[in-house]
Amino acid sequence: MTDEHSAKTRDSGSELISVDGRPFTDRVYKTQELPDTPTRSFRIAASSWTEAPEELLEAGEDLNEPVAYIRRIGPWLLWRAGPPVGRARYVAVAADASEVLSFELHGKRGVGAGADGRNHDRFRSWKESLRDHGPGESTAPEHPHQWPGEYTYCPLCATELETVEIYDHLRRRCPSCGFIHWRNPGVGAAVVVFDGEGKVLMVRRGPGSTRSGYWSIPAGFVDYGEEIRTAAARELLEETGLVAEVGDVMFVASNFHDPSKLTVGIWFAGTVTGGVLAAGDDADAVGWFALDDLPPLAFETDAVLFERLRGG
Ligand SMILES: [Zn+2]
């Protein structure tokens, strides 16, 4: 299959014990002295290469395996930590150490970013990317995803998605079934409730929530198929125990605080009609606050609304 794999079974004389049995040489190598092809009777440790980058020296630490030199592939120097079959890590270092790529092998399959900037699940194609692309010659888009959290595989047919510019934006498209990920923000519904003294009802965001420990107006996501005011009332009940009539829109804003999960928020005026005040769901505290004495706020958009309510 590959030179380094076939070396194990090649009958080449007495000095070849086995791939893993070959002793490491004490000699120190400068970059230009590293051989083009595998050495037969000894191995070269990463620590024997005078220009070895830290990333290479540490490549075998978590595997508890030495890192040994394999051969040159174009402008790349190929190294391996671990046995030629089984669990191993291949590391390709640009001869000028400007770039380091690795491939994790688990049996026959593996995963690693190639010199073409794409992910490979086969060692052979990863190695071919080294042959075909020098350091800095990645042909993949520099920012393959416009926003974090985009799909890697087609949600309909599981083919790896490609990045294509469609209507002025980079979008993820399936080369197999044509699915295009038209990415839209989620919709959040919030309910603004005041008590008789003009204090506003707020919840503290519990562990595991975005901006945990900070306070926000009770709010949550609208479910697919759910009417928006129903969603707003549901979220208020879940987080505060209060039942409210959800009325007019007070405020609308786009939220950008989580780039992987953009939302449009709609803040409704609410009038309490029942229930018992108690923090619940993803809120771990609930309270009433004067607009000039607010707790630490989780979201910029809540702050903008409060600013307006104060007449700022
Ligand atoms: Zn598809």
Residues whose N, C-alpha, C, O or C-beta is under 5 A from the ligand:
A	BS01	ZN	C154 L156 C157 A158 T159 C174 S176 C177 G178 F179
